[in-house]
Amino acid sequence: MQNSTTDTGLFTLFGMTPRGREWLMAHVSSRLGVAPAVISYPNGDSGFYYTTHAGIQDTEESAFLKLGFLRSPDGAPLHIDAGMERRLTPHDFQNGSVSGNGYLVRFHRREPRFTIFMTFLATSQVYYMPWEGGVLCSTDLRVLLRLADGVVPNEAAVPLHLMFRILPGPMTYFKDVSRMFPGEIITWHDNALEVRRSRDMYGPAEKPAYDHLDSTVYEEYFQKLSAIMGSYVREIERRKGRVANTLSGGVDSSLIQLLIRQQAPGDEAGSSFSFTFEARGFQFEINYARQASERLGTRHTFVEVPNGGYPDLLVRTIETLAQPMIIAENDPGHLVVAEHLAANDPARHYVFAGQGADVLQGEDVEECVANLDTLHYAFGESWRLFGTPIFRKKLGGLLDVSRYLFMASTYRCLRTPPDLFDPLNRVAVPYTSFETLRHFLGDEAVLRCLEYRQGLAEEALTSHTLVEHLHDIDMVTQGYGPATAFESLFAASNQVLIPFYFDQDVVRLAKSVSPEARYRQGHEVKPIPKGILRLKSLDEIVHQRKGSSGFWRDFQSWMMTGMLRDMVHSIDRPGFISQKDFNALVDNKFPYGYDLVWPLLTYDIFQKHVARQYSPRSAPPAWHPGDRVVPPSTGAGSDASPGTTQAR
């Protein structure tokens, strides 16, 4: 069911409409150049689907689309038979009848009804919106926008984007367009879309299986991970694809490479890839990947972003995603790797990635708890700000730093309950200063964004400790968001990215270790992957000093005087930022200014290169402080409680 006339890459399209078969076929063909399969119902409704890569399985009662990697409880690729179909209810699905990383879409043949089952933290995306009296769904946002008419930007997304650089949760950058989110099962029936949210889907037993770590536990944990990786490798071989890994050299990607090597036939060396930027701050990352590749015996390829090519790459990345979901300056490098694979090998690559391991297996977030101490916060912010090249002379901004940290509004906030300075909120904004955000957005908007973000984790997961809750917030937002974006970039080039640590069974395995043992052992974070690597005689990877994975200071120079300066100065000033403040931002004369300029730049590119392409001439009014941040039907503050049903 493939057609070379579409330039979208890998995608799956499906939905329901009361429009007839002839109109549906003509419309999809004219907009996309493809012909969907159509299921006609006695009441005149038409169910339809088209896929370039999903598995299709028909039974007498239903048609199934299998997206991603889905497994039965025994670890074998998911097979649908009559018995399985009878047991396939939201309740049974939530109890683990299907696992892996992906979606199962079921169309009933006798009535206009379909259900989308999502494994926990499935990283491929399903976007959906009201369409032609029914509903339109697609794994590629560009496909959905091509078929719809009159979509407009979601201005309520602006404060969330400025705070987090991505849009967490089920909302998107377009009004009336949503995406499935962890903990959801969606059903279309009776001419309405029903979203069922469940808490702790597929969670482990209440008591962790492991409350301590030793060599026996490490070996047992490794064998369980190896069995999960084996199911992937066997399925990729069945699909006649190539297995590869994005190897940065850290313990997470190195553990994935070790698991791949465990499953590879004979002494066959694996293929690994990473991207490089011509930035001084990124050289450490290059050396790190090279050392890990040599130790693990991979055929490693560095894919280089040429000097001066970054502005075009940034624009193409946002156009490919159809949204500005870019957290870090090095994120567009994933598009470079995907395009390299597509251009140099006719086979489809299935590339494993280590995204999400930090928030699943541990990172150093306990310092965020200390931010309840006001003096600790003040000194910490001063030190971080002092180390940022705000002015050519680093002492030049010290007076502004002091004034900004200790202004009256800060003192007022410190005398109130721990809203803005709660550790759960401090960890939520890792990129810029609260004072900067409060200055531009206002306290009301900042708090609403924080409540929304925290609520996403609370709806999906039950955390047992404060540190686990900090990690869970990151898991379903800052960890999940980039993983979904990177997978979309690979799919656009007909390649497949597999964020291994978001697999449902990997998540369950990690959650079976008590938080006290999982995140830290003594002074060492990530004890599980490090313990396994030591067990497998890879101590040098554990003990290598890991630098930053980005090049933020070089990037600031690019925005200030380098290749991005013109793009920064051509940003359309948002109405809620005064001309004076905007000038200070783009001239890098505002505390943490470029931390805010970066999301302003990505959103500006989105507006000019994506939103205007699909929007009608009459655009909605721009967001300004005081507007509602989150629609009442999503996130914290929603009337829907976990385990209930809500129509959208």
C-alpha positions in Angstrom: 0.0 0.0 0.0 2.8 2.3 -0.9 2.9 5.2 -3.3 6.0 7.1 -4.5 4.1 10.2 -5.2 4.1 11.3 -1.6 7.2 12.9 -0.2 6.2 12.6 3.5 8.2 9.5 4.4 6.8 6.8 6.7 3.3 7.6 7.9 -0.1 6.1 8.6 -3.4 7.9 8.0 -6.8 6.8 9.2 -10.1 8.1 10.4 -13.9 8.2 10.0 -16.2 10.5 8.0 -19.8 10.6 6.9 -18.6 11.7 3.5 -19.0 9.1 0.8 -16.3 6.8 -0.6 -16.0 8.7 -3.9 -15.4 12.1 -2.2 -12.9 10.5 0.3 -10.9 8.8 -2.4 -10.8 12.0 -4.6 -9.8 14.3 -1.7 -7.0 12.1 -0.3 -5.7 11.5 -3.8 -5.6 15.1 -4.7 -4.0 16.2 -1.5 -1.5 13.4 -0.9 -1.4 11.3 -4.1 -2.4 8.1 -2.4 -5.5 5.9 -2.3 -6.7 4.8 1.1 -8.5 1.6 1.9 -12.2 2.4 2.7 -14.7 0.5 4.9 -18.2 1.5 4.0 -20.9 1.2 6.7 -24.7 0.9 6.3 -25.3 4.3 7.8 -23.2 6.0 5.1 -20.1 6.5 7.3 -16.7 5.6 5.8 -13.8 4.3 7.8 -10.4 4.6 6.0 -6.7 4.0 6.4 -3.5 4.2 4.5 0.0 3.2 5.6 3.5 3.1 4.2 4.9 0.9 7.0 2.4 -0.4 9.5 1.4 -4.0 9.7 -2.1 -4.8 8.5 -4.0 -7.8 9.8 -7.6 -8.7 8.9 -10.1 -10.9 10.8 -13.7 -11.6 10.1 -14.8 -8.9 12.5 -12.1 -6.3 12.3 -9.2 -4.7 10.4 -6.0 -4.0 12.5 -3.1 -1.6 12.0 0.0 -2.4 14.0 2.3 0.7 14.4 5.8 0.4 15.9 6.9 -2.7 17.7 4.1 -4.6 19.5 4.5 -7.9 21.5 2.4 -10.5 23.1 3.0 -11.2 26.8 5.4 -14.1 25.8 7.6 -11.6 24.0 6.7 -12.7 20.5 5.5 -10.2 17.8 1.8 -9.5 18.4 -0.5 -11.8 16.5 -4.2 -11.2 16.4 -6.5 -14.2 16.3 -10.2 -14.7 17.2 -9.4 -15.2 20.9 -7.2 -12.2 21.1 -9.7 -10.1 19.3 -12.4 -11.0 21.9 -10.1 -10.2 24.7 -9.0 -6.9 23.2 -10.8 -4.4 25.5 -9.3 -1.3 27.1 -9.3 -3.2 30.4 -7.4 -6.2 29.0 -5.0 -3.9 27.1 -4.2 -2.0 30.2 -3.5 -5.3 32.0 -0.7 -6.1 29.6 -2.2 -8.1 26.8 0.0 -6.0 24.4 3.4 -4.6 25.1 6.3 -2.9 23.3 6.4 0.6 21.9 3.6 1.4 19.4 -0.1 1.6 18.7 -2.8 -0.9 17.7 -5.7 0.5 15.7 -8.8 -1.6 15.5 -11.6 -0.9 12.9 -14.8 -2.8 13.4 -16.3 -4.0 10.2 -20.0 -4.2 11.3 -20.3 -0.7 12.9 -18.6 2.7 12.4 -16.2 2.3 15.3 -12.5 2.2 15.9 -10.2 2.2 18.9 -6.5 3.3 19.2 -4.6 1.3 21.9 -1.3 3.0 22.9 1.4 1.3 24.8 2.7 3.3 27.7 5.0 6.1 26.4 4.7 5.0 22.8 7.1 7.5 21.0 5.7 7.5 17.5 2.9 10.0 17.4 -0.8 9.8 16.6 -2.3 13.3 15.9 -6.1 13.7 15.6 -8.6 16.4 14.9 -12.3 16.9 14.0 -12.7 16.5 10.2 -15.5 16.5 7.8 -18.1 15.5 10.4 -15.8 12.7 11.7 -12.2 12.5 12.9 -8.9 12.5 11.1 -5.8 10.8 12.5 -2.2 10.6 11.3 1.2 9.7 12.6 2.7 12.6 10.6 1.4 16.1 11.5 2.2 17.4 8.0 -0.2 14.8 6.5 -3.0 15.8 8.8 -2.4 19.5 7.9 -2.5 18.8 4.2 -5.8 17.1 4.4 -7.5 19.7 6.7 -8.5 23.2 5.8 -8.2 26.3 7.9 -6.1 25.1 10.9 -4.8 28.0 13.0 -1.9 28.3 15.5 -2.7 27.6 19.1 -1.7 30.8 20.8 -2.2 29.3 24.2 0.9 27.2 23.5 3.2 30.3 23.5 3.9 30.5 27.3 4.5 26.7 27.5 6.9 26.8 24.6 8.8 29.7 26.1 9.2 27.9 29.4 9.9 24.4 28.2 11.0 24.8 24.6 8.5 22.1 23.7 4.8 21.7 24.2 4.2 19.0 26.8 1.0 17.0 27.0 -1.8 16.2 24.5 -2.2 19.8 23.1 -0.3 20.8 20.0 0.8 24.1 18.3 -2.5 24.1 16.3 -6.0 24.6 17.6 -8.3 21.6 17.6 -5.3 19.3 16.8 -4.3 17.0 19.6 -2.0 14.1 20.0 -2.3 10.9 22.0 -0.5 11.0 25.3 0.7 8.4 27.8 -2.2 6.7 29.6 -4.8 7.3 26.9 -7.0 4.9 24.8 -9.1 6.6 22.2 -12.4 5.3 20.7 -14.6 6.7 18.0 -18.2 5.5 18.2 -21.7 7.0 18.2 -20.3 10.0 16.2 -18.0 11.1 19.0 -14.4 10.7 20.1 -13.9 9.3 23.6 -10.6 9.6 25.4 -10.1 7.2 28.3 -7.3 8.0 30.7 -5.8 5.4 33.0 -3.4 5.9 35.9 -0.3 3.7 36.2 -1.0 1.8 33.1 1.1 -1.4 33.0 2.8 -0.4 36.2 4.7 -3.0 38.3 3.4 -4.5 41.5 3.1 -2.2 44.4 6.2 -3.7 46.1 9.4 -3.4 44.0 11.0 -6.6 43.0 14.5 -5.2 43.7 15.2 -3.1 46.8 19.0 -3.4 46.5 21.6 -3.8 43.8 24.4 -6.3 43.6 26.1 -8.4 40.9 23.3 -11.0 40.9 20.7 -8.3 40.3 22.8 -6.6 37.6 23.1 -9.9 35.7 19.4 -10.7 36.1 18.4 -7.2 35.0 20.8 -7.5 32.0 19.3 -10.8 30.8 15.8 -9.3 31.0 16.9 -6.3 28.9 18.6 -8.7 26.5 15.4 -10.6 26.0 13.6 -7.4 25.1 16.3 -6.4 22.7 16.2 -9.8 21.2 12.6 -9.4 20.3 13.5 -6.2 18.4 16.4 -7.7 16.6 14.4 -10.7 15.4 11.6 -8.5 14.2 13.9 -6.2 12.4 15.6 -9.1 10.6 12.1 -10.4 9.6 11.4 -7.0 8.1 14.8 -7.2 6.3 16.0 -4.0 7.9 19.4 -3.0 9.3 20.1 -2.6 13.0 22.1 0.4 14.1 22.6 2.6 17.2 23.1 6.3 17.9 26.2 6.0 20.0 27.1 9.1 22.0 29.5 7.3 24.2 27.5 7.7 27.4 26.5 4.7 29.6 23.0 4.6 28.2 23.9 4.3 24.5 26.8 2.1 25.4 24.5 -0.3 27.2 22.2 -0.4 24.2 25.2 -1.2 22.0 26.2 -4.0 24.4 22.6 -5.4 24.2 22.7 -5.3 20.4 26.1 -7.0 20.3 24.6 -9.7 22.5 22.0 -10.5 19.9 24.1 -10.1 16.8 25.1 -13.3 14.9 28.7 -14.4 15.5 31.3 -11.7 15.8 29.5 -9.3 13.5 30.2 -5.7 14.5 27.3 -3.3 14.8 26.9 0.0 13.0 26.7 3.2 15.0 26.2 6.8 14.1 26.5 10.2 15.6 26.4 13.8 14.3 29.1 16.4 14.6 29.0 20.2 14.6 31.9 22.5 13.8 31.7 24.1 17.3 34.5 24.0 19.8 32.2 23.0 22.6 31.1 19.9 20.7 34.5 18.4 20.3 34.3 16.6 23.6 31.2 14.7 22.4 33.0 13.6 19.3 36.0 12.2 21.2 33.6 10.5 23.6 31.7 8.7 20.9 34.9 7.7 19.1 36.3 6.1 22.3 33.1 4.2 23.0 33.0 2.9 19.4 36.5 1.6 19.6 35.8 -0.2 22.9 32.5 -1.7 21.7 33.8 -2.6 18.3 31.3 -0.8 16.1 31.5 0.5 12.6 31.0 4.2 13.5 30.1 7.0 11.2 30.3 10.7 12.1 27.7 12.7 10.0 28.9 16.2 9.8 26.9 19.4 9.7 29.0 21.6 7.5 30.1 25.1 8.6 27.4 27.6 7.8 24.7 24.9 7.2 23.0 25.2 10.6 20.4 27.9 9.7 19.1 25.9 6.8 19.1 22.7 8.9 17.2 24.5 11.7 14.5 25.6 9.3 14.2 22.2 7.6 13.9 20.5 11.0 11.0 22.7 12.0 9.3 22.2 8.6 9.7 18.5 8.9 8.2 18.4 12.4 5.6 21.0 11.4 6.2 22.4 14.9 9.0 24.0 16.9 9.7 21.0 19.2 13.4 21.6 19.6 14.8 21.7 23.1 18.6 21.7 22.6 20.7 23.3 19.9 22.1 19.9 18.8 18.6 18.3 18.2 18.5 19.1 14.5 21.5 16.7 14.1 19.1 13.8 14.2 17.7 14.9 10.9 21.2 14.9 9.4 21.8 11.3 10.5 18.4 10.2 9.1 19.0 11.9 5.8 22.5 10.4 5.6 21.1 6.9 6.1 18.4 7.4 3.4 21.0 8.7 0.9 23.7 6.1 1.4 21.9 2.8 1.8 18.7 1.5 0.1 17.9 -0.6 3.2 15.7 0.8 5.9 17.7 1.3 9.2 16.2 0.7 12.6 18.3 2.9 14.8 18.2 2.5 18.6 18.6 5.6 20.7 19.2 6.3 24.4 16.7 9.1 24.9 14.8 8.8 28.2 17.4 6.8 30.1 18.3 9.8 32.4 14.7 10.1 33.7 14.1 6.4 33.9 17.4 5.2 35.4 18.6 8.3 37.3 20.2 11.7 36.9 21.3 14.2 39.5 18.1 16.0 40.3 18.4 16.0 44.1 20.1 19.3 44.0 16.7 20.7 42.8 15.3 19.7 46.2 17.8 22.0 47.9 16.3 25.0 46.1 13.8 25.2 48.9 16.7 26.9 50.6 16.4 30.5 49.5 20.1 31.4 49.9 21.1 28.2 48.1 18.8 29.3 45.2 20.2 32.8 45.1 23.8 31.8 45.1 23.1 29.1 42.6 21.4 31.4 40.2 24.1 34.0 40.6 26.8 31.5 39.8 25.0 30.2 36.8 24.3 33.7 35.5 27.8 34.9 36.2 29.2 32.1 34.1 27.1 33.0 31.1 28.6 35.4 28.5 26.0 38.1 28.8 28.5 40.9 28.1 31.9 40.8 26.6 33.3 41.6 30.0 31.9 39.0 32.4 31.9 41.4 35.4 29.9 44.0 33.4 26.5 42.3 34.3 27.1 41.7 38.0 25.1 44.8 39.1 22.1 43.7 36.9 22.4 40.2 38.3 22.1 41.4 41.8 19.3 43.7 41.1 17.4 41.1 39.2 17.8 38.3 41.8 16.8 40.4 44.7 14.0 42.6 43.3 10.9 43.2 45.4 8.8 40.7 43.5 11.3 38.0 44.5 11.0 38.8 48.2 7.2 38.9 47.9 7.3 35.4 46.3 9.5 34.1 49.1 7.0 35.2 51.7 4.2 33.2 50.1 3.7 29.4 50.2 6.3 27.5 48.1 4.6 27.9 44.8 7.2 29.2 42.4 10.1 27.9 44.5 8.7 24.4 45.2 11.3 21.8 44.1 8.8 20.2 41.8 8.5 23.5 40.0 12.2 24.4 40.0 13.1 21.2 38.2 10.4 21.9 35.7 12.3 24.8 34.1 15.8 23.7 33.5 16.7 26.3 30.9 16.2 29.8 32.1 15.5 31.9 35.2 12.1 32.0 36.8 12.6 35.8 37.2 13.1 36.2 33.5 9.9 34.1 32.8 7.9 36.0 35.4 9.1 39.3 33.9 7.8 38.5 30.5 4.8 36.1 31.2 3.6 37.1 34.6 3.2 34.9 37.7 -0.2 33.7 36.8 0.9 32.3 33.4 4.1 30.8 34.9 2.1 29.0 37.7 -0.5 27.7 35.3 2.2 26.2 33.1 3.9 24.6 36.0 0.6 23.1 37.3 -0.2 21.8 33.8 3.2 20.1 33.5 3.2 18.6 36.9 -0.4 17.3 36.4 0.7 15.3 33.3 2.8 13.0 35.4 0.3 12.8 38.2 -2.4 11.6 35.8 -0.2 8.8 34.3 2.0 7.6 37.1 2.0 7.1 40.9 5.4 8.2 42.3 6.5 6.8 45.7 9.1 9.4 46.6 9.9 13.0 45.9 12.9 12.1 43.8 10.9 9.6 41.8 8.2 12.3 41.2 10.8 14.7 39.9 12.0 12.0 37.4 8.4 11.1 36.5 7.6 14.8 35.6 10.7 14.8 33.3 9.8 11.4 31.9 6.4 12.4 30.5 7.5 15.8 29.4 11.1 16.8 28.9 12.1 13.2 28.2 9.1 12.1 26.1 8.9 15.3 24.0 12.3 15.1 22.3 12.0 11.3 21.8 8.8 11.8 19.8 10.4 14.6 17.8 13.5 12.6 16.9 11.4 9.6 15.8 9.4 11.9 13.5 12.6 13.2 11.9 13.7 9.7 11.1 10.3 8.7 9.8 10.4 11.6 7.4 13.5 10.0 5.7 11.9 6.5 5.7 14.0 5.4 8.6 13.0 4.2 12.0 14.2 5.5 15.3 13.6 3.2 18.4 13.9 5.0 21.8 14.6 1.8 23.6 14.1 3.1 27.1 10.5 4.1 26.4 9.6 0.5 25.6 6.8 -0.6 27.9 8.6 -3.6 29.3 11.8 -1.6 29.8 9.8 1.0 31.8 8.2 -1.8 33.9 11.6 -3.4 34.5 13.1 -0.1 35.7 10.1 0.7 37.9 10.5 -2.7 39.6 13.6 -1.4 41.2 12.9 0.7 44.3 13.6 4.5 43.8 16.2 4.4 46.6 18.2 1.8 44.6 17.4 2.9 41.1 18.6 6.5 41.0 21.7 6.7 43.1 24.1 4.4 44.9 26.3 6.4 47.3 27.5 9.4 45.3 27.0 7.6 41.9 24.0 8.3 39.7 22.6 5.7 37.2 23.9 2.7 39.2 22.0 0.1 37.1 23.6 0.8 33.7 27.0 1.5 35.3 26.8 -1.7 37.3 26.0 -3.7 34.2 28.8 -2.2 32.2 31.3 -3.0 35.0 30.0 -6.5 35.2 30.7 -6.9 31.4 34.3 -5.5 31.9 33.5 -2.1 30.4 34.7 -0.1 33.4 36.5 2.5 31.2 33.2 3.6 29.7 31.7 4.1 33.2 34.7 6.1 34.4 35.2 8.3 31.4 34.5 12.0 32.2 31.3 12.9 30.3 31.0 16.4 29.0 28.0 18.3 27.7 26.1 16.9 24.8 25.6 20.4 23.3 27.5 23.5 22.5 25.4 26.3 24.1 28.1 28.9 24.5 29.2 28.5 20.9 25.6 28.7 19.9 25.1 31.9 21.8 28.0 33.4 19.8 26.2 32.2 16.6 23.1 34.1 17.7 25.1 37.2 18.8 27.6 37.8 16.0 27.6 34.6 13.9 25.5 32.7 11.4 22.2 33.1 13.3 22.5 36.8 14.0 20.3 37.9 11.1 17.6 35.3 12.0 17.5 36.5 15.6 17.2 40.1 14.6 14.4 39.3 12.1 12.2 37.7 14.8 8.7 39.3 14.8 8.4 40.8 18.2 5.5 39.3 20.2 3.0 41.8 21.4 3.6 41.0 25.1 7.2 42.0 25.0 8.0 45.7 24.9 10.3 47.1 22.3 12.9 48.0 24.9 12.9 44.5 26.4 13.0 42.9 23.0 16.0 45.0 21.9 17.8 43.9 25.1 17.0 40.3 24.4 18.3 40.2 20.8 21.3 42.2 21.8 22.1 39.8 24.7 21.8 42.5 27.3 19.2 40.8 29.4 19.9 38.3 32.2 19.4 34.8 30.7 18.3 36.6 27.6 19.4 34.1 25.0 17.8 31.2 26.9 14.6 32.9 26.0 15.6 34.0 22.5 16.1 30.4 21.4 12.5 29.4 21.9 11.4 32.8 20.5 13.5 32.0 17.4 12.1 28.5 16.9 8.6 29.7 17.3 9.2 32.5 14.8 10.5 30.0 12.3 7.4 27.9 12.9 5.1 30.9 12.3 6.8 31.9 9.1 7.6 28.5 7.5 4.8 26.3 8.8 1.8 28.0 10.3 1.3 30.5 7.5 1.4 27.7 5.0 -1.6 26.0 6.5 -3.5 28.9 8.2 -6.4 30.8 6.8 -6.0 34.5 6.2 -7.8 35.5 9.4 -5.4 34.5 12.2 -6.5 34.4 15.8 -5.5 37.2 18.2 -2.0 36.8 19.7 -1.6 35.5 23.2 -0.8 38.0 26.0 -0.3 37.6 29.7 -3.6 37.0 31.5 -5.0 34.7 28.9 -5.8 31.1 29.8 -2.7 28.9 29.4 -4.3 25.5 29.1 -7.7 24.5 27.6 -9.9 23.1 30.4 -10.1 19.7 28.7 -6.5 18.8 29.1 -3.8 18.6 31.8 -4.0 19.7 35.4 -7.3 21.4 36.1 -9.2 19.1 33.8 -12.6 17.8 35.0 -11.6 14.3 33.8 -10.0 12.2 36.5 -7.8 9.2 35.9 -9.8 6.1 34.9 -12.8 8.1 33.6 -14.0 8.8 30.1 -14.1 12.2 28.5 -15.4 13.2 25.0 -13.4 15.8 23.0 
